[in-house]
Amino acid sequence: MNDYIDNKGPTTKEIQRAAFREFHCKPSYWQCWKAGVTAKNMVRGTSEHVYASLPAYSYMVENLNLGSRICISLDDADKFKYYFVAYGACIRGYKHMRNVIAVEGTHLYDKYEGVLLFAVAQDTENHIYPIAFCVAYKECDKSWTYFFEQLRYIIDDELDLCIISDRHKSIAKSVSRIFEHAHHALCMKHLDDNLQKKFQCGDSLHVYYDAAKAYSYQEFNEHFQQLRNKFPETANCLEFDIGFDK
C-alpha cells in the first residue's frame, strides 16, 4: 500500500519481482495485478467511494473557495447524472481574460466511463485559463444543455462573447438556445481534421489557415481563392455547408 500513496505505484511485473525477492514465492500475473488493484483501492478509494464523497467535497469547496458554483444532478432513481463545478477563484479571474471561450468534451476511462465537459479561456499572453468542468454520463443534447445552463450563471451572454467548439451538433443547439447573443465559431484545428478526412486536402491546408486568420476581406479573399483553385470541393464545403461566419 505504501508504494501507491505518493506515486503511480509499481507495475504488475514489479509486484511479481518484489514478492519473489521478499517472500521467495512466485504468484501468478493475475494475482499480482489483483493485489495492485486492491492496494490502490485501499489507498485512493474506489469509484463508488469517490462518487459518494462528492457532497462532502462540494461542501468543503464552497466553504474554502468562496463564490464557487457546484451542482450535483441525480436521475429519477437517485443515481449520478451530472456534476458541475466552477471554482470561485476561476470565476473571479475570468473578468481579466479575453472574451473568447473554448468548450470541449473528452471521454473518461474509469469504471463508469462518462465524459468530462469543460470550458477554458485565454489570457493576453495566450495562457489557457480553466473556467468550469462538468462530469456527465455521455455527450448529448441534454448534457451540453445542462453544462451551458450552469455556465450561464457565471458568464454573461454578450454580443462580443465568442464560444469556440468542434462541430458537435449538441453544442451548436445548446449555444443557440442558452447564449442567444454570443457568437458561435468553430475551432480551426477540429475543422482541419474534418477537411483532411473528407477531402484529403492536407497539402493545401496552410492556405486554409491563412484565410481563417486573415484580418481583412482582401487578404481573406486572396487566400481563399488559392484554396478554391486547388480544392474546389473543400472551398464549397467551407463557404456553403459551414459558412464564413463560423
HELIX and SHEET records of a PDB file:
HELIX    1   1 ASN A    2  TYR A    4  5                                   3    
HELIX    2   2 THR A   12  PHE A   23  1                                  12    
HELIX    3   3 TYR A   29  ARG A   44  1                                  16    
HELIX    4   4 SER A   47  ALA A   52  1                                   6    
HELIX    5   5 LEU A   54  LEU A   64  1                                  11    
HELIX    6   6 GLY A   88  GLY A   93  1                                   6    
HELIX    7   7 TYR A   94  HIS A   96  5                                   3    
HELIX    8   8 ASP A  141  ARG A  152  1                                  12    
HELIX    9   9 LYS A  169  ILE A  178  1                                  10    
HELIX   10  10 MET A  188  PHE A  199  1                                  12    
HELIX   11  11 GLY A  202  SER A  204  5                                   3    
HELIX   12  12 LEU A  205  ALA A  212  1                                   8    
HELIX   13  13 TYR A  217  LYS A  230  1                                  14    
HELIX   14  14 PRO A  232  ASN A  236  1                                   5    
HELIX   15  15 CYS A  237  ILE A  242  3                                   6    
SHEET    1   A 7 ARG A  69  LEU A  74  0                                        
SHEET    2   A 7 PHE A  80  ALA A  86 -1                                        
SHEET    3   A 7 ILE A 128  ALA A 136 -1                                        
SHEET    4   A 7 VAL A 115  GLN A 122 -1                                        
SHEET    5   A 7 VAL A 100  HIS A 107 -1                                        
SHEET    6   A 7 CYS A 162  SER A 165  1                                        
SHEET    7   A 7 HIS A 183  LEU A 186  1                                        
END                                                                             
